[in-house]
Structure formats: structure tokens, C-alpha cells
């Protein structure tokens, strides 16, 4: 794991090297995905069945066989034990409670000229949610994506999730039951994204696609954007822990491990203003790592993309934190408020030493679908607002038309748009001769 010093003259270039990651999609992947999309657009269900057979080893006679019915989801809920039901229920309650506060309502006002202006805010009609399957099963992601959509009032939520070799995960199915999925299909990859974007004879076309996936899913989302909305193109997961030396070293180390165990490409960074704390962290990492269940993944992640960084003071640490714009940012400091004031960029901010990022993944309430790879500079966590759209509402009174016509005429004429100018002029009381 790299040990860096922010006071070193070449630190800026070292940080750039640490943060470097190719967010582009491999050209071969792009070509393959484009071909898959073309096949789905041309032949719908037939190609979806062929590709599902090819990639997931699931042989279905019709696309209807790939749909999981509501009673099957309910049966999975009944099969999981009471403790699992209680954990999912508590998480769902907390996620719903948080996101209900994000819901926006239509609004309007009347200005001094008598114009009624406002916004009509309404939910999307139909949303597609991609839930990863195969080696990983994430019931928490089911709740974190579906519940905000349901709170927003989306009329129909269509879920796609691959089931390689036909294996279905009861916790995922139970979460889908609890979250209120309307339709669920056991398809994945670029073909599932294409089916959601364009529709097939069986899968309905959606208005927006959300949820994480592999490189093929990411490439497909990029290629269908414009036909449908998408949430984001997510990179590897990240955590930035900021410490001042006042908290438990073990907590910070375990939080680094928590992120690193996701993927060998995940990034875990510790910033600290106390050199002794960083030294203790480095020793503890080496002593605890061999006993971790996913030690090989953690070690590769920390060695390739992790770092322990010394900062001389809070101001320097905040400058670096804002440069990183991490997906998850932990403030493991004694007095968080002065730090919060200086933070501008982060997907989610975990305040105080007891607020481990792991709570955000499962139980805190805000969606854990967050911007990665520095996109927190301009992007936000997945939320209810992602499932609502806005229409501007404009009603011009006769008095307002008369008052605004001359200036509208002038601006339209300056742009060489005669019909625009005439349309304003006649409403202002002048007739077109």
C-alpha cells in the first residue's frame, strides 16, 4: 500500500497517478455491445432467448418463461428466516423514511404582470432496474434502487437480473417482493439493457434504466442513452477516510478493508494529520489482512489503488479530499463540523467515528448508489428526483402579453426570426398587415 506525503514537492503528480482510472469502455466491448443491441432491436424475444442461452446457460422456450411471477417472489420471502426478514424490513423502512423527504411537489406563482408560472412535477411512467447476478447477490441494492422509484410514484418498475445456470438467490427475490417490483425478468448483460431501452415482444420499453453492472452493461447504458435516461456510468467503488488521530485505528483499517474487499479495482485511501496514526494503521493492515476472508482481493486492491497519505493540517486534507471527490467520505475526527464546512465534493459524507461506511451500504437510509471516479464534482446520489421529471408551466395573461410583446418582438427580430416577432406583436395588440 502506498504511503504518500502531501507536503512532498511531487505529491500532486503522485496523487494524479493514484487516482488514474480508465473510465472508457474497451473498443472490443463497445463493438460487441453494439452488435447485441442491433440483434435485440431487430429480433426482440428470439435474440434475447438466444443470448440468455449463450451467456447464462438458461434455455427457455419463450421469453415469458424468463419472467418471475409475484407468487414466486412471495415464496422466496417466506423461505428466508425471520432474522433475514427483519433485517430487510428495517432497511426498507429506513430507506423509505429518508427518501420520502426528497419527494418534490408541483408549484406555481403569479407574477406582477398576472403571468402564472410554475413547474409540474410528476413521476416517470416506467423504469428499468438492473440488479447484478451471478457471482454476487446484492439484496441491499434492490432496496436502494426500487424504493426511491416507488416513493417517487413510478407506475411500473421492471427489474432485470441474470441467473447463470438458472440459480436464483432467495434474498434477492425476497428483497424484490418487499420493495414491490412490478415485473422481474431473469435476463442480464447488454441484451437486458437493450431490451429495456427498445422493448421486445415480452419486455416493455422503459423511460429510464438505473443500477450497476459489468463493463458490458456499462457500455450498453452509454449506447442506449438518449433513447432512455440512465442514472450514471459507475466505476470501481471508493472510500476516503479522513482521520485526525483521535479515533480508533482499527475502525479506520476495517473501513479501508470494507471497500477493498468489493473488487481488486476498488480504491481505499486514508488521509491523516497524525503520522503516528498512519504508522499504526500500516502495521495493523499487515497484521489483520491475512485473517480476512477476502484477503487476496483486499491486498490486491490496497497495493494497486490504496494509499496512506499524511497531511500537515485540515486545510491541506480538505484540498486533497475535494480533488478526490470520493464516492464515500468518512470524517473520523473529533470535531467534524469545521471539516464539513470545507467539503465540497463527495457522494456521501459519513460524519464521526461511529458512522462507518458499512451502515450506509445497508441501514442508514440514503441510497448507496453514488457517483464514483470523481463525478461527485457534478453528480449526486440516486434519489427520488431521478424518478421524477419537470414540465414548465406558463400562462400569459392579456395584460402580460401587452406588456411583454414589444421586448419579445425586439429580441426575436434581432435573431432574424420574423414569425416569432409577429406572433408576439399580434398578441400585444398589433395586427399583422
C-alpha positions as CSV (number, residue, x, y, z in Angstrom):
1,X,0.0,0.0,0.0
2,X,1.4,3.4,-1.0
3,X,2.5,5.8,1.7
4,X,2.4,9.4,0.5
5,X,3.3,12.8,2.0
6,X,1.2,15.7,0.9
7,X,4.0,18.1,1.8
8,X,6.3,16.5,-0.8
9,X,7.0,18.6,-3.9
10,X,5.9,15.9,-6.3
11,X,2.8,14.9,-4.4
12,X,0.4,16.4,-7.0
13,X,1.7,14.0,-9.7
14,X,1.7,11.1,-7.2
15,X,-2.0,11.8,-6.4
16,X,-2.9,12.0,-10.1
17,X,-1.2,8.6,-10.6
18,X,-3.1,7.1,-7.7
19,X,-6.4,8.4,-8.9
20,X,-5.9,7.5,-12.6
21,X,-8.5,5.1,-13.9
22,X,-9.7,4.4,-17.4
23,X,-13.4,5.1,-17.4
24,X,-13.6,4.4,-21.1
25,X,-15.0,1.2,-22.4
26,X,-12.7,-1.2,-24.3
27,X,-13.3,-0.8,-28.0
28,X,-13.9,-4.5,-28.4
29,X,-16.6,-4.4,-25.7
30,X,-18.2,-1.5,-27.5
31,X,-18.3,-3.3,-30.8
32,X,-19.8,-6.5,-29.2
33,X,-22.4,-4.4,-27.3
34,X,-23.4,-2.6,-30.4
35,X,-23.9,-5.9,-32.2
36,X,-26.0,-7.2,-29.3
37,X,-28.2,-4.1,-29.3
38,X,-28.7,-4.4,-33.0
39,X,-29.8,-8.0,-32.6
40,X,-32.3,-7.2,-29.9
41,X,-33.7,-4.3,-31.9
42,X,-34.1,-6.5,-35.0
43,X,-35.5,-9.7,-33.5
44,X,-36.6,-8.9,-29.9
45,X,-37.5,-12.0,-27.9
46,X,-35.8,-14.5,-30.2
47,X,-32.4,-12.9,-29.8
48,X,-33.0,-12.3,-26.1
49,X,-33.6,-16.0,-25.6
50,X,-30.5,-16.9,-27.8
51,X,-28.2,-14.6,-25.8
52,X,-29.5,-15.7,-22.5
53,X,-28.8,-19.3,-23.5
54,X,-25.4,-18.3,-24.7
55,X,-24.2,-16.2,-21.7
56,X,-26.2,-17.6,-18.8
57,X,-26.8,-21.2,-19.8
58,X,-30.5,-20.8,-19.3
59,X,-32.6,-22.5,-22.0
60,X,-36.2,-21.1,-22.2
61,X,-38.8,-21.9,-24.8
62,X,-40.2,-18.4,-24.6
63,X,-39.4,-15.0,-23.1
64,X,-42.4,-15.4,-20.8
65,X,-40.6,-18.3,-19.1
66,X,-37.9,-15.8,-18.1
67,X,-40.3,-13.8,-16.0
68,X,-40.5,-14.4,-12.3
69,X,-44.1,-14.1,-11.1
70,X,-45.2,-12.3,-8.0
71,X,-46.1,-15.6,-6.2
72,X,-42.5,-16.8,-6.7
73,X,-41.2,-13.7,-5.1
74,X,-43.6,-14.1,-2.2
75,X,-42.5,-17.7,-1.8
76,X,-38.8,-16.6,-1.5
77,X,-39.8,-14.1,1.2
78,X,-41.5,-17.0,3.1
79,X,-38.4,-19.2,2.7
80,X,-35.9,-16.9,4.3
81,X,-35.6,-16.9,8.0
82,X,-37.2,-14.4,10.4
83,X,-33.9,-12.7,11.1
84,X,-33.3,-12.0,7.4
85,X,-36.9,-10.8,7.0
86,X,-36.4,-8.4,9.9
87,X,-33.1,-7.1,8.6
88,X,-34.6,-6.4,5.1
89,X,-37.7,-4.9,6.6
90,X,-35.8,-2.5,8.9
91,X,-33.5,-1.5,6.0
92,X,-36.6,-0.9,3.7
93,X,-38.3,1.2,6.4
94,X,-35.2,3.4,6.9
95,X,-34.7,3.8,3.1
96,X,-38.3,4.8,2.6
97,X,-38.3,7.2,5.5
98,X,-35.3,9.1,4.1
99,X,-36.5,9.2,0.5
100,X,-40.0,10.4,1.4
101,X,-38.4,13.7,2.3
102,X,-36.9,14.0,-1.2
103,X,-40.2,13.9,-3.0
104,X,-41.0,17.2,-4.7
105,X,-44.4,18.6,-5.5
106,X,-45.6,20.9,-8.3
107,X,-45.6,24.6,-7.6
108,X,-46.7,27.8,-9.2
109,X,-46.9,31.6,-8.6
110,X,-48.4,34.6,-10.2
111,X,-46.0,37.5,-11.0
112,X,-46.7,41.2,-11.1
113,X,-48.0,41.1,-14.7
114,X,-50.5,38.4,-13.9
115,X,-48.5,35.5,-15.5
116,X,-48.9,32.2,-13.8
117,X,-45.6,30.4,-13.8
118,X,-44.5,27.1,-12.2
119,X,-43.4,23.5,-12.6
120,X,-45.5,20.4,-12.9
121,X,-43.5,17.6,-11.2
122,X,-44.6,14.0,-12.0
123,X,-43.1,10.6,-11.8
124,X,-41.7,8.6,-14.8
125,X,-44.2,6.1,-16.2
126,X,-41.9,3.1,-16.3
127,X,-38.4,2.5,-15.0
128,X,-36.0,-0.4,-15.6
129,X,-33.7,-1.6,-12.7
130,X,-30.6,-3.7,-13.4
131,X,-29.8,-6.0,-10.5
132,X,-26.4,-7.8,-10.8
133,X,-26.5,-11.6,-10.6
134,X,-24.1,-14.4,-10.9
135,X,-21.1,-14.4,-8.6
136,X,-22.6,-11.6,-6.5
137,X,-26.0,-11.1,-5.0
138,X,-27.0,-7.7,-3.6
139,X,-30.4,-7.6,-2.0
140,X,-29.4,-4.2,-0.5
141,X,-29.1,-2.8,-4.0
142,X,-32.6,-4.0,-4.8
143,X,-33.9,-1.9,-1.9
144,X,-31.7,1.1,-2.6
145,X,-32.9,1.4,-6.2
146,X,-36.5,0.2,-6.1
147,X,-37.7,2.1,-3.0
148,X,-36.8,5.6,-4.3
149,X,-38.6,4.8,-7.5
150,X,-41.7,3.7,-5.7
151,X,-41.6,6.7,-3.4
152,X,-41.4,8.9,-6.5
153,X,-44.6,7.3,-7.7
154,X,-43.3,5.4,-10.8
155,X,-46.2,3.5,-12.2
156,X,-44.2,0.4,-13.2
157,X,-40.8,-0.9,-12.1
158,X,-39.3,-3.6,-14.4
159,X,-36.3,-5.5,-13.0
160,X,-33.8,-7.5,-15.0
161,X,-31.3,-9.7,-13.2
162,X,-29.3,-12.6,-14.7
163,X,-29.4,-16.0,-13.2
164,X,-26.5,-18.0,-14.6
165,X,-27.3,-21.7,-14.8
166,X,-30.8,-20.9,-13.5
167,X,-29.6,-20.2,-10.0
168,X,-31.9,-17.7,-8.1
169,X,-30.9,-16.1,-4.9
170,X,-33.7,-16.1,-2.3
171,X,-32.5,-12.9,-0.5
172,X,-32.6,-11.0,-3.8
173,X,-36.1,-12.4,-4.7
174,X,-37.3,-11.6,-1.1
175,X,-36.0,-8.0,-1.4
176,X,-37.8,-7.7,-4.8
177,X,-41.0,-8.8,-3.1
178,X,-40.6,-6.4,-0.2
179,X,-39.7,-3.4,-2.5
180,X,-42.7,-4.0,-4.7
181,X,-41.1,-4.9,-8.1
182,X,-43.9,-5.0,-10.7
183,X,-42.2,-7.3,-13.2
184,X,-38.9,-9.3,-12.9
185,X,-37.0,-11.0,-15.7
186,X,-34.1,-13.3,-15.4
187,X,-32.0,-11.7,-18.2
188,X,-28.8,-9.7,-17.9
189,X,-25.9,-8.2,-19.7
190,X,-26.1,-5.8,-22.7
191,X,-29.0,-7.7,-24.0
192,X,-31.1,-6.9,-21.0
193,X,-30.3,-3.2,-21.2
194,X,-31.2,-3.2,-24.9
195,X,-34.5,-5.0,-24.2
196,X,-35.4,-2.3,-21.6
197,X,-34.3,0.5,-23.9
198,X,-36.2,-0.6,-27.1
199,X,-38.7,-3.2,-25.8
200,X,-39.3,-6.7,-27.1
201,X,-42.5,-8.6,-27.7
202,X,-42.4,-9.5,-24.0
203,X,-40.2,-7.0,-22.2
204,X,-41.7,-3.5,-22.1
205,X,-39.8,-0.4,-23.1
206,X,-38.9,1.8,-20.2
207,X,-38.2,5.5,-19.8
208,X,-35.0,5.2,-17.6
209,X,-32.5,2.5,-16.7
210,X,-30.7,2.5,-13.3
211,X,-28.5,0.1,-11.5
212,X,-24.9,-1.1,-11.6
213,X,-23.4,-3.8,-13.9
214,X,-20.2,-5.1,-15.5
215,X,-18.4,-3.5,-18.4
216,X,-20.9,-4.8,-21.0
217,X,-23.8,-3.3,-19.0
218,X,-22.0,0.0,-18.7
219,X,-21.2,0.1,-22.4
220,X,-24.8,-0.7,-23.2
221,X,-26.1,2.0,-21.0
222,X,-23.9,4.5,-22.7
223,X,-25.0,3.4,-26.2
224,X,-28.8,3.5,-25.4
225,X,-28.6,6.8,-23.6
226,X,-30.9,9.2,-25.5
227,X,-33.4,6.5,-26.2
228,X,-33.8,6.2,-22.5
229,X,-32.4,8.0,-19.5
230,X,-29.7,6.4,-17.3
231,X,-28.6,7.1,-13.8
232,X,-24.8,7.0,-14.2
233,X,-21.8,5.0,-15.6
234,X,-20.3,3.8,-12.3
235,X,-16.6,3.0,-11.9
236,X,-15.0,1.0,-9.1
237,X,-16.2,1.7,-5.6
238,X,-14.2,4.1,-3.4
239,X,-13.8,5.2,0.2
240,X,-11.8,8.1,1.6
241,X,-11.3,8.0,5.3
242,X,-10.1,11.3,6.9
243,X,-8.7,11.0,10.4
244,X,-7.1,13.3,12.9
245,X,-5.5,10.7,15.1
246,X,-8.3,10.9,17.8
247,X,-10.2,7.8,16.9
248,X,-9.6,4.0,16.8
249,X,-7.0,2.9,14.3
250,X,-8.7,-0.5,13.9
251,X,-12.0,1.2,12.9
252,X,-10.3,3.1,10.1
253,X,-8.4,0.0,8.9
254,X,-11.6,-2.1,8.8
255,X,-13.3,0.6,6.8
256,X,-10.5,0.5,4.3
257,X,-10.9,-3.3,4.1
258,X,-14.7,-2.9,3.7
259,X,-14.2,-1.1,0.5
260,X,-11.2,-3.0,-0.8
261,X,-13.0,-6.4,-0.4
262,X,-15.5,-5.4,-3.1
263,X,-13.1,-5.6,-6.0
264,X,-9.5,-5.6,-6.9
265,X,-10.1,-2.3,-8.6
266,X,-11.8,-0.7,-5.6
267,X,-10.0,2.3,-4.0
268,X,-9.4,2.8,-0.3
269,X,-7.5,5.9,0.9
270,X,-6.7,7.1,4.4
271,X,-5.8,10.8,4.9
272,X,-4.5,11.8,8.3
273,X,-2.8,14.7,10.0
274,X,-1.0,12.4,12.5
275,X,2.0,10.5,11.3
276,X,1.9,8.1,14.2
277,X,-1.7,7.2,13.4
278,X,-0.7,6.3,9.8
279,X,2.2,4.2,11.0
280,X,0.0,2.3,13.4
281,X,-2.6,1.8,10.5
282,X,0.1,0.4,8.2
283,X,1.2,-2.1,10.8
284,X,-2.4,-3.1,11.6
285,X,-3.2,-3.6,8.0
286,X,-0.4,-6.1,7.7
287,X,-1.3,-8.0,10.9
288,X,-5.1,-8.2,10.2
289,X,-5.1,-8.8,6.5
290,X,-4.0,-12.5,6.4
291,X,-7.1,-13.4,8.5
292,X,-9.6,-11.7,6.3
293,X,-11.9,-14.0,4.3
294,X,-11.2,-12.0,1.1
295,X,-7.6,-11.2,1.9
296,X,-6.3,-11.7,-1.7
297,X,-8.8,-9.2,-3.1
298,X,-8.2,-6.7,-0.3
299,X,-4.4,-6.9,-0.7
300,X,-4.5,-6.5,-4.5
301,X,-6.9,-3.5,-4.1
302,X,-4.8,-1.8,-1.5
303,X,-1.5,-2.4,-3.3
304,X,-2.7,-1.3,-6.7
305,X,-5.0,1.7,-5.8
306,X,-4.8,2.2,-2.0
307,X,-2.8,4.8,-0.1
308,X,-2.0,6.2,3.3
309,X,-1.5,10.0,3.0
310,X,0.0,12.3,5.5
311,X,-1.4,15.9,5.5
312,X,0.1,18.7,7.5
313,X,-3.3,20.3,8.5
314,X,-7.0,20.3,8.0
315,X,-6.8,22.8,5.1
316,X,-4.4,20.6,3.1
317,X,-6.5,17.5,3.8
318,X,-9.7,19.2,2.6
319,X,-8.0,20.4,-0.6
320,X,-7.0,16.8,-1.3
321,X,-10.4,15.5,-0.4
322,X,-12.1,17.9,-2.8
323,X,-9.6,16.9,-5.5
324,X,-10.5,13.2,-5.0
325,X,-14.3,13.8,-4.8
326,X,-14.8,10.3,-3.4
327,X,-17.9,8.2,-3.6
328,X,-17.8,7.6,0.2
329,X,-16.0,10.0,2.5
330,X,-15.6,9.3,6.2
331,X,-14.8,12.0,8.8
332,X,-13.2,10.0,11.6
333,X,-12.4,13.2,13.5
334,X,-13.1,14.6,17.0
335,X,-14.8,17.8,15.8
336,X,-16.4,17.1,12.4
337,X,-18.2,20.5,11.8
338,X,-15.2,22.5,10.8
339,X,-14.3,19.8,8.3
340,X,-17.9,19.6,6.9
341,X,-17.8,23.3,6.1
342,X,-14.8,22.9,3.8
343,X,-16.0,19.8,2.0
344,X,-17.4,20.5,-1.5
345,X,-17.3,17.2,-3.3
346,X,-18.3,13.7,-2.1
347,X,-21.0,11.2,-2.9
348,X,-21.9,10.6,0.7
349,X,-20.3,12.0,3.9
350,X,-20.1,9.8,7.0
351,X,-19.8,12.0,10.0
352,X,-17.9,11.0,13.2
353,X,-16.0,7.8,14.1
354,X,-19.1,5.7,14.8
355,X,-20.5,6.3,11.3
356,X,-18.8,3.5,9.4
357,X,-19.5,3.5,5.6
358,X,-20.9,-0.1,6.1
359,X,-24.0,1.5,7.7
360,X,-24.6,3.5,4.5
361,X,-24.4,0.4,2.4
362,X,-27.3,-1.3,4.3
363,X,-29.2,0.5,7.0
364,X,-28.6,4.3,7.2
365,X,-31.3,5.2,4.7
366,X,-29.9,7.2,1.8
367,X,-29.4,5.2,-1.4
368,X,-26.0,3.6,-1.6
369,X,-26.0,4.2,-5.4
370,X,-23.4,7.0,-5.5
371,X,-21.2,8.8,-8.1
372,X,-17.7,7.4,-8.5
373,X,-14.4,8.3,-10.1
374,X,-14.6,12.0,-9.1
375,X,-18.0,12.5,-10.6
376,X,-19.3,13.7,-7.3
377,X,-17.9,17.1,-8.5
378,X,-21.2,17.3,-10.6
379,X,-23.3,14.3,-9.8
380,X,-25.5,13.2,-6.9
381,X,-26.6,10.0,-5.2
382,X,-29.5,8.2,-6.7
383,X,-32.7,9.6,-5.3
384,X,-36.4,10.2,-5.7
385,X,-35.5,13.2,-8.0
386,X,-34.0,10.7,-10.5
387,X,-37.5,9.2,-11.0
388,X,-39.4,12.5,-11.4
389,X,-39.5,14.9,-14.3
390,X,-40.4,18.5,-14.5
391,X,-42.6,20.4,-17.0
392,X,-42.5,24.2,-17.0
393,X,-46.0,25.8,-16.7
394,X,-46.6,29.1,-18.3
395,X,-49.9,31.1,-18.6
396,X,-49.6,34.6,-20.0
397,X,-52.5,37.0,-19.3
398,X,-53.7,39.6,-21.8
399,X,-52.2,42.3,-19.7
400,X,-48.8,40.4,-19.6
401,X,-48.9,39.8,-23.3
402,X,-49.3,43.5,-24.0
403,X,-46.5,44.3,-21.5
404,X,-44.0,41.8,-22.9
405,X,-44.8,42.0,-26.6
406,X,-42.5,44.9,-27.6
407,X,-39.4,43.4,-25.9
408,X,-40.2,40.0,-27.3
409,X,-40.6,41.5,-30.7
410,X,-37.3,43.3,-30.4
411,X,-35.3,40.1,-29.3
412,X,-36.9,37.9,-31.9
413,X,-36.2,40.5,-34.7
414,X,-32.6,40.7,-33.5
415,X,-32.3,36.9,-34.0
416,X,-33.8,37.2,-37.5
417,X,-36.9,35.2,-36.6
418,X,-39.8,37.2,-38.2
419,X,-42.6,34.8,-37.3
420,X,-41.6,34.8,-33.6
421,X,-41.7,38.6,-33.7
422,X,-45.1,38.7,-35.4
423,X,-46.6,36.2,-33.0
424,X,-45.6,38.4,-30.1
425,X,-46.7,41.6,-31.9
426,X,-50.3,40.4,-32.6
427,X,-50.7,39.3,-29.0
428,X,-49.5,42.7,-27.9
429,X,-52.4,44.4,-29.7
430,X,-50.9,44.9,-33.2
431,X,-52.4,43.1,-36.1
432,X,-50.2,41.7,-38.9
433,X,-50.8,43.6,-42.1
